[in-house]
Amino acid sequence: MLNFPAVDPVALHIEVRWYGLAYLAGILIGWFLLSRPRVRGTWSAEQVADLVFYVTLGVLVGGRVGSILFYNTAVLWQEPLRILRIWEGGMSFHGGLLGVIAGLLWFHRHHGYTLQEAADRLAPVVPVGLGLGRLGNFINGELWGTPSTLPWAMVFPHVDTLPRHPSQLYEFLLEGVLLLVILQWYAARPRLPWTCSGLFLFGYGCCRFLVEFTRAPDAHIGYLAWGWLTMGQLLSAPLILAGGGLLIRAWYQARA
């Protein structure tokens, strides 16, 4: 007598998450914006595609590595291969930024354009991905805010019953919408070298630093120096200084 083979009648169980769709949408919209004739200039469609590929790879790898290095270092020492388990989630903007810089350097090596040319062209479209990523954080119910009594405070049931700042939406509005409008306006006409990149770094750093006052710190890290500084603020402060430095340097050289 033979037993009926227990074969699952469903060949593939596919789960599509909003967070993943947000990343995909950010990449595609950014690609579209970079491909517009006014933005592309003398670049070929292949060069734009290569830039998007290198940058996307840098975001994914750098974001994952940065998440472990900046926010979960203890796990890295205990289980080094954990860094490869990307399906468990965990992405860091600051790690992704380092990955983007590596991608820009790789693009420069293959196509000859300077780091400044590639960075200034890329910076005005980056807020698209940032904003959509924050919407993904909100849908996931992660990176919630501190308790609040404001009318728009909301309860995150998986956290507790306290009304909290929807800090993900604050970041969506500041890092995504506001920064996108400012950078698109600024880049609408020729600007001094490094100023688009500098404005992005300065703007993002300021927006992130401010929102962190309403965002609950990572439970396993807590507040750092003086009991109020978060890891996000610590990592964003150098961006404010770097961005401000690039802007001051460019304007000083233009006046010299």
N, C-alpha and C positions, 0 to 999 in steps of 0.2 A: 504494500500500500504506500502510495506517495502522498506527501503533504503538498498542498497548494503553495507555490512560491509567493512569499510575502513581498511582492514588488510594489513600491509606491506608485500609484497611477499618475501622480504628478511628477513630471520629469524635472522641472526646475521650480524651486521656491525662491522667488525674487522679491526682495524688499527694497523699495526705493524711498530714500529719506529726503525730506525737505532740505536738510543741511547740505546733502550732496548735490541736489538740484540748484541750490543757491551758489555753490562753487562753480558748477557748470555754467549757469547763467552769467555769472560774473566774468568768466573767461570769454564766453561768446560775445557778450556785449562789449567788453574791452577790446576784443579783436576787431569787432565792427567799427568802433570809434577810431582805432588806430589805422584802419584801412581806408578811411575817408580821404579823398584826394588832397584836401587842404592840410590834413595832418600828416599823411604819408609822404607828401613832397616827392623827392627823387627816389625814395625807397621803392623797391619792387614788392609785389604781393608776396613773393617767396621770403624776402627779408622780414617783412612784418610777421609772417607765419612762424619763422624761426624765432623771432623775438618772443612771441607769445608762447611758443613751446618751451624755450629755455626758462622764461620767467615762471611759467606754470610748474615746471619741474622743481624750480628753486623754492616756490611757495610750499609745495607739498612736502618736499624733503626737509627744508629748513624749518617749516612750521612744526613738523612732527619732532624733529631733533630738539628744537628750542623748547617745546612743551616739556620734554623730559629734563633737559639741562637746567632750565630756569625754574620750573615749578615742581619737579618730582625727582630731584637729584638722588635722593636716598634709594629710590627704586632702581635707578641706573646702576648704582654700586652693587645692589643685591642681585639684580637680574639684568645684565647688560643687553641680552637679546630682546628685552621688552620694547626697546626702541623700534624694533621691526614690526611690532604688532599694531599696524596702523588701523586695523578694523576695530580696535578698542577705543578709538577716538583720541582727542587731545591735540590741539593745534595752538601755536603761539604766533602772534603777529610779529613780535620782535625777532623770533627765529626765522619766520618767513621772510622778513626784510633782509636778513643776512643771506638767505637763499636766493632772493631776487638779485642782490648785488653780485653773487657768484654767477647767476645766470646772465647778467649784463656783461660781466667780464668774459664769459664764454662766447657771447654774441660778438663782442668786440674782437675777440681772437679770430673768429671765423669770417666776419664781414668787414672788419677794419674801421667801423665807426667808433668814435671815442666813447668812453664811459659817459661823459657829459651829454653827448648827443642822444644816446639811447635812454639815459635816465630822464632827461628833460622831456623827451617825447612820451615816455611811459607814465610819468608822475600824474598828469591830469586825468588819467582814466582809472587809476588805482582805487579811488574812493567808491567806484561802482562795486567792485568786489568786496570792499570793506563793509559797505552798507548792506549788501545782500547777505554777507556772512553774519552780521549782527541780527538780521531777521531770522536766520537759521538758529542762532543761539537762543532767541526768544521762543521760537517754536519748540526747541528742545527743552526749554525750561531751565537752562543753565546760566551761570554767571549772573545770578539774580542780585538785587540791590539790598541795601540796608533797610531796616524798619522805617516807615514814614507815616505821617498823618495827612499827607496831601490828598486832594480829591481823586487824583488818578493813580494813587498807590493801589497795588493789587496783591492778592494772596496767591502764593505759589504752593499749591496743596502738598506737593512732594517734599517741601522744605519745612513749613510749619503753618500756623494759622495767622501769622502776623501780616498786615498789609506792608508791602515793600515797594521801594522804587523799582520801576521797570527799567533798570539801567541799560539793558540791551537796546531798548528803543531810544534812550538818550544817545547812545553811541551811534545808532543808525542815523539819527537826525544830524548829529555833529560830524562824525567821521565819514558818513556816507553822503547825505544830502548837502549840508552846508559846505563841506570841503570840496565836493564835486563842483558846486556852483562857483565857488571862489576860483578854483584852479582852471575851470573851463573858461571863465571870464578872463583870467590873467593870461592864459595861453592862446587867446584868440588872435593875438598879434605877436610879432617877433619880440622876444625878451632877451635880456642879458643871459649869457651862459650860466648854468647852475641855479638860476633863480627859481625856475619851476620846481626843481628838486628840493631846493632849500625851503620854498614856501610849503611844499607838501610835508616835509619833515617837521618844520616848525608848527604848522597847523595841526597835524595829527598829534604831535607830542602834547600840545596845549589842550586839545579836545580830550585826549585820553587821560591826561593828568587831572583835569577838572572832573570828569565823570567818575573817576576812581573814588572820589569823596562820597559818592552815593552807591558804590558797588561793594558788596560784601567781599572781604578778602578771602583768599583760598584758605580753607579750613586747616590744612596741614602746614600752612606758612604763617597765617595771621598777619598782624601789623608788624612792621619792622621798626626802624629808628624812631624814637620818641613816642611810640605807640600810636602813630597815625599814618605813617608812610606805608603804602602797599608795594608789592613787587612790581605791579604795573606802573606805578609812579616812578619807582627807582629805575626801571628800564626806559621810561619815556623821557626822563630828564635829559639824558644825553642827546636825544633826538631834537629837543628844543634848542639846546646849545649848538648842535651841528647845523640845524636848519638856519638858525639865526646867524651863525658864523658864515655860512655860504652866502646868505643875502647881503650881509654887511661887506664881505669881501668883494662880491660882484659890483655892488654900487660904488665902493671905494675905488676899485680899479677903473670903473667907467668915468669917474670924476678926475682921475689922476692925469 
